[in-house]
Amino acid sequence: MRTLKINLLYNCTAKCSHCRFNCENESPIPTPDFEGSYNIAKALRDAFGLDTVVVLGGEPTIFKEETILLLQRLNSLGVMTRIETNASWARSLEDAMAFLKPLKEMRTNVMFSLDGFHSPYVPIQNVIHAVNACAALEMDFCIESEYLDLSGKKHKIDQVTEDLNRLVSLNTHAHIRKFDGGDFSGNLLFEGGVIFIGRAADRFGDEFSAGRGIPTGPCTAVPWWIGGDIASTDLLILEPGGYLTKGCGIAIGNVYTQDVVEMVEKYDAYSHPVFSVLLKDGPVGLAKMAEAHGYRMKDDYADKCHLCHEARQALKPFFDDVLKPDQHYIK
């Protein structure tokens, strides 16, 4: 097993319109299960040689001190660590330096979100502070920018994203290069296309569907992580409520009611009631199952994930034990 992503909470300092986890900044904030998260990571490291742990949210730094402590404890296990954050904590260069210093000491990789979806909630100056602090600390980082139309970048949100990246380049001391699929070292800018699940599917799916037809073929991997093959356990995500998933609202099990080592050992995607359909027939297979319950397929979908998202929403009442967590199905 290579990677465990720990999704600490669905609360955020933002409420981005493309968020696949439907994270938001309005609900009461429950305290994440930091101890349980550490114990699961340790069990997976001991049993399967877990290599990397990524901590994310929502926004994990809502619980800043606890998140840093969790990363330190994870680091002590001998695994690589990474945090994904929107830099809302970097209100000044001094704030940014204070937060990043302990991460530098434990060689935790840091990823900052920067795009037109985050900008209404996190000032660009925060990201500039964070990048300049990384430069001062001689600390590698990466920036992730998502686009609704990656090839053309003509949508107004995409144009904001382009402007933001130019501002970061002009106002920071770090050399940032676009990731081209090769070397992972240095300060990287990852440009990716929005995946049309969660809020992105509900807000933008139909807008980007016209003329694209019905996507066919099997679905063998999640699109947001290298090594995210559905049939393997190389990538797993621990979500609030204890659900172990691939990050797309389809549960493998729950660590609060099952032994996690046994769960991973027995995982067989080809016998899973939802993954097995995706591996054989793709999202069209799920949509055909949903048609038996009143769903009607459209002529066009933005991508495979968009079709899968709608089919799973229709199937949720009939597969409620595995179409979890419920957060993925908020409309």
Order of alpha helices (4+ residues) and beta strands (2+ residues): beta-alpha-beta-alpha-beta-alpha-beta-alpha-beta-alpha-beta-beta-alpha-beta-beta-beta-alpha-alpha-alpha-alpha
